[in-house]
Amino acid sequence: MPYTQDIVEELNILVRYNLTTTQEGIKVHKTATPEIINATQRLYDKGLISQKDGGYLTTLGREVAEQAQAILDILKPA
């Protein structure tokens, strides 16, 4: 099954998290695009982040974000 646009948008949110610390989250403002707001809500619904507007990664969210960032590092142009 190929990545859907929704999944790509969720991955783009996850790779914004700073994985060098657990004390830094993100905040998605109400002025963000609907795609970003919806992707963040879906991540919250899946239990990957602590707040519907961002917050911190959950334990599961951190694992997924680490994998997402690893994939991005491998696939980005040299």
C-alpha positions in Angstrom: 0.0 0.0 0.0 1.5 3.3 -1.0 1.7 6.3 1.3 -1.4 8.4 1.2 -1.3 12.2 1.4 -2.6 12.0 5.0 0.3 9.8 6.0 2.8 12.0 4.3 1.4 15.0 6.1 1.6 13.1 9.4 5.2 12.1 8.7 6.0 15.7 8.0 4.7 16.7 11.4 6.7 13.9 13.1 10.0 14.9 11.5 9.7 18.4 13.0 10.2 17.1 16.5 13.6 17.5 18.1 14.6 14.0 19.1 17.7 15.1 21.1 15.4 16.0 24.0 12.1 15.0 25.5 11.5 18.5 26.9 10.8 20.1 23.6 7.4 19.8 21.8 5.7 21.6 19.0 2.6 23.9 18.9 0.3 24.0 15.8 -1.5 27.3 15.8 -5.1 27.7 14.6 -3.7 29.8 11.7 -1.8 26.8 10.3 -3.1 25.2 7.1 -6.0 22.8 7.5 -3.8 19.9 6.3 -1.3 20.5 9.2 -4.1 21.0 11.7 -5.8 17.8 10.6 -2.6 15.8 10.5 -1.8 16.9 14.0 -5.3 15.9 15.2 -4.8 12.4 13.6 -1.5 11.9 15.3 -3.2 12.8 18.6 -6.0 10.4 17.9 -3.5 7.6 17.2 -1.7 8.3 20.5 1.5 9.6 19.0 1.4 13.1 20.5 0.2 14.4 23.8 -2.1 17.2 22.6 -4.4 17.7 19.6 -2.5 20.8 18.7 1.0 19.3 19.1 2.6 19.0 22.5 5.1 16.3 23.2 5.7 12.9 21.6 4.3 9.9 23.5 6.6 6.9 23.9 5.0 5.4 20.8 5.2 8.7 19.0 8.9 9.0 19.7 9.5 5.5 18.3 7.6 6.4 15.1 9.3 9.8 14.8 12.7 8.1 15.1 11.8 5.8 12.3 10.3 8.6 10.2 13.5 10.7 10.6 15.7 7.7 9.8 13.8 7.0 6.6 14.0 10.7 5.6 17.8 10.7 6.2 18.2 7.6 4.0 16.0 8.9 1.2 17.1 12.5 1.0 19.4 13.4 -1.9 23.2 13.2 -1.1 
